[in-house]
Amino acid sequence: MTQKHDKDNFDKAAEAAGYTAAGAAAGVVAAEVIGGMGLAVGGTAVAIGAAPVIAAGAVVGLAAYGLKKIFE
């Protein structure tokens, strides 16, 4: 029983990692397509590089995995 439980956990973790990687890849594509971007608030501006966009993509991918698990 323990081996089956461990395999199920490994499969779930691998699937979650796949969704996260796909989201990060989508973040890379979005960062490349959009190009240099910035955030302007109250007369100041801050450049936003690719790293935050990639991280946001990973979060969205993991959220998609969570939604998938909710509806299963």
Stockholm file with secondary structure:
# STOCKHOLM 1.0

chainA/1-72         MTQKHDKDNFDKAAEAAGYTAAGAAAGVVAAEVIGGMGLAVGGTAVAIGAAPVIAAGAVVGLAAYGLKKIFE
#=GR chainA/1-72 SS CHHHHHHHHHHHHHHHHHHHHHHHHHHHHHHHHHCSEEEEETTEEEEECHHHHHHHHHHHHHHHHHHHHHHC
#=GC SS_cons        CHHHHHHHHHHHHHHHHHHHHHHHHHHHHHHHHHCSEEEEETTEEEEECHHHHHHHHHHHHHHHHHHHHHHC
//
